[in-house]
């Protein structure tokens, strides 16, 4: 059930279907991204980034904490989230603790756009303003390193050590944007935070891919349409782009064909889609079936079929 994508030196693992569940794991950073499903494989993460409080992104947090308790993890999970929802998340966990007869405690870290908190070592989590129907953040992970100021590049090692020991300020902090996570937002998040387009690995929603959902309807739900990414194709300077949060209206077997047909070549080469079937990860084309080489859409569509009475998201 879990999918995995290799994006440079990073791995993005988990599940994401728009309106159903999103729960991702980047093991190299020891982080989880949203908790719309309680996945045992990343119950041991040290930090969880919640973008917002909708149940398909946060509804399984208590179950995830229960799995951690079963595995004897006593240290509270650090959960980074929009500052506005901290009291509500804490209240929900207090209620679930009563039902569970076990404390489902977290270390809540509330951020507002522009604020930062440490991750581990020289890594820093930076909050970016996202635009959804509820308080929502996008996140960027930067590596903050000390580099010698340009005016001192000609100095030898011994002279650098001597001047540093004497208290001279020879170094400046430099941020390397390594990773960004952007979901459940209007595409204007990229206009307000152009630094996301310079991040090495960008994980971003593309809930709708073609004319089956209009731009107007997509924006009304505060989501991103592939048309809006195509409009900005020449602005993406990311080395790797991972599309996620795809609507259940798309059969997994047709997604790569749509991307092949619609994305400009330069953008397509850097783009992968997180799909419900791992054997199509990053192939650039749908898997062939025995029926004359056509995409296995009918079988795949059944796996994503909506429940009676629900709407496609």
N, C-alpha and C positions, 0 to 999 in steps of 0.2 A: 504493500500500500504506500509506503514511503517512497518519495522520489529523491534523486540526488543529482546535482549538477556541479561540475568542476568549473570554476571561474578563476583562471590563473592559479595562484597559490591557495585559494580559498575553496571550501566546499559548502554548498547550500543544500540542506537536506530537510525534508519534511513534506507537508501537504498544504495546498492552498487552492480552494475553489470559492469563487466569489459568493458571498452570502451564506456559505455552508460552514467552512472552517478554514482557518489559516494558523499554522504552527510550524515555524521553521527553526533551524539549528545551524549555527556556523561554528563547528567544533574548534577551529583554529583560534577563535576568540573566547571560547567557553561561554557563548551567549545563546539564548533563545530569542526568537522574534515572534511575539504574540503567542497566545495560548487558547486558540479556538478548539484545540483537541489536546488531550493529555497523552503525550507520547513518552513511553518509557525510555526510549533511546536518548532523550535529552533531559531526563529528570535530574541528572546530576549537574546541569549547568549552574554556573555561579551567579549569572546575571540574566534577567529577562527584560527585554524591551517591549513594553506595551505601547502600541500606537494610540489606541483609544479604547473605550469601554464597551463597544458592541459585542454581543455574545459570540459571534463567529470569530472574534479575535481575542476575547478575554474570558469567555464563559466557562472554560475548562481549567481556570487557574486553581480553583479549590481541589479539583481532582488531581492536578499535577502536584500540588502540595501533599495530598494524601499518598501519592506514589513515593514521594521523597520520604515521608514518615515511615512507610513500610520498609524502606531500604535503610533506615536508621540514620538518615541525614538530619542532624540536629541543628546545624547552622541555618538560620532563616535565609530563604532565597531573597536576593536583592532584586527588587522589581522597580525599574525606571518607567515612569509614566507621566502623562500631562499632570501638572500640579493641581488642576481643577478637579480631577477625579480621585485624588488620594483618599479623601474622607469617605467617599462612596465605596471604593474598593475595600478599604479597611472595615467598613460597616458590613459589607457583604460577607467578608471572611469571618467576621465575628459571628454572624448568624449561622454560617456553615460550620463553624467550630462547635456551636451548641448542638447541631444535628449530628456531627461526627463524634462528639465527646472526645475531641482532641484539638489542641490549639493549632490552627492553620495560620501561623504567623509569618509575616514577611518583613523585610527591611524595605520600606517604601521610600523611594526617592522621586520627589515631584520636581519636574523641570518645566520651565517656560521657554518659548522660542528664544534662541540666542544664548541660553545658559549651557553649562557644561558640567560633567562630573567625571571622575577618573574611572577607567575600566580596570586595567592591570598594567603594571610596568609603565611604559611610555605611551600607552594608549589612552585616548580621551573620547568620551561620548559627547557629541554636540547635538543639541535639539534644534530642529528647524520647524517653522510654522507650516502645518498642513491645513487644508481647507475642506472640512467635512461637515456633516450636520451636527456633530458633537465635538467637544474638544479633542484635538488630534495633533500628533507630532510625527514628523519624519525624523530619522536619526542618521547622523554621519559619524563614522569612527575615524579619527585621525591619529597618526603617530607623531608625537611631539618630540623632536630631537634638537640637540644643541649643535649648531654649526659655527665654524669660525667666520667672523665677519669678513667681508670681501677685502677690506683695507689691510687685513693682517695675513692674507694668503701667502705672502712671500716670506713669512717668518719660519725659521726652523723649529723643530720640536723642542729643543732645549730652551730656546728663547720664549716659546709659547708657555712652557711650564714655569719659567722664571717670572714672566709678567703675570701669569695667573696667580702664582703664589704671592705676588706683591699686591694682589687685589685689583688688578686692571681687568676691565670688562672686555674680553676678547670675543665672546660668543653671543649669538642670538638664537632665540628659539625659532624653529621652523616646523610647520605642520605639513605632514604628508597625508593627503586624503586617500584612505585605503578602501573604505566601504561605505555604502549608503543604503538605507532601507526606506522606501517611499510607497505608502499604500493608503487606500481609502481617502482620496483627496482630489480636488480639482487640479488640472495640469498646471495651473498658475503657480503651484509650489515651485516649479522649475524656474519661473520668471522671478519670483521673490528670492530664491536661493540658487543662483546660477552656479555656485560652488559644487552643487550636486552633480553637475554635468562634467566636472573635472575629476570626480572620484574614480579610482581605478575600477572598482566593481560597484555597479548600480543595480540593486534589486528594486524593481518598480512595478506597480500594478498596470495592467492593460486589460481592464475588465471586459471591454467589448472590442471586437476586431474588425467588424465590417458593417454593412448597411442593415443588418438585422436589428441593430439598435442605433437610433439616431444620436447625433451629437447633443441635441437639445435634451433628450431623455437621459443621456449619460451625465450631462452636467447637472440636471435636476437632482440626480442621486449623489452628486459630488464624487464622481469617479472619472477615470481617464479612459478615453477611446484611442484606439490605435491611430486614427486619423490625426489626433493632436500630437502624437509622437512623430509621425511622418512629417508634419508641418515644421517640426523643430529638428529634423534629421541632421542638418549640418552643424548643429550646436552640441551634439553629443560627442564629447571627447573621452568618454569612458573606454577603458580597454575591454571590459566585459559588461554586458547588460543581460539581466535575467528578468523576463516578464513573468508575473505571477498574478494570482487573484482573478484568473480567467473565469468568465461566466459559465455556468453549467449548460448554457444553450449551445456551446460548442463541443462537438465530439472530439476527444483527444486526437483521433486519427486525422482530423482535418486541419488542426491548428498550424502545423509546420508548413503545410501547403499554402495556407493563407498568408503566412509570414513571407514565404518565398515569393509569392506573387505581388505582395504589397509593399514590402520594405525596400528602400534603396539598397543596392548591393553593398555599399560600404557599411551601412548600419546592420544589414542582415548578417554579415560575417561575424559581427561581434555579439549577436543576439541569440539567446537561447530561451526556451519557454519551459516553465515548470509544469509538467503535465502529469495526469494520474497514472501513466504507464511508463515505467522507467526505461523500457527498451527503445523508446523514441526520444530519449533525452539528447538533444543537440545533434540529431541526425540531419536536420534541415529538410526532411521529407517524411510523410507519414509511412508507417509500416505497411508493406504489401500483404494482401491476404491471398487465399487460394482462388478467389473469384476473379481471375483475369488480371491480377495485379492492382485492383482498385483498393483504395483505403478501407481499412476494416472499421468503417464508421458506425455501422449498425450495432455491432457488438459493443464498441466503445461507448456509443451513445446510451446504451442501456445502463452502463455503470454510472453515468452522470444524470440519469433521468430524474426529473423532479418528482416530488411527491404530489399526489392529487391535491388540487386546491391551492398549490403554491405558485408564486410567480418566479420567472427567471430573474436572477440578480446579475 
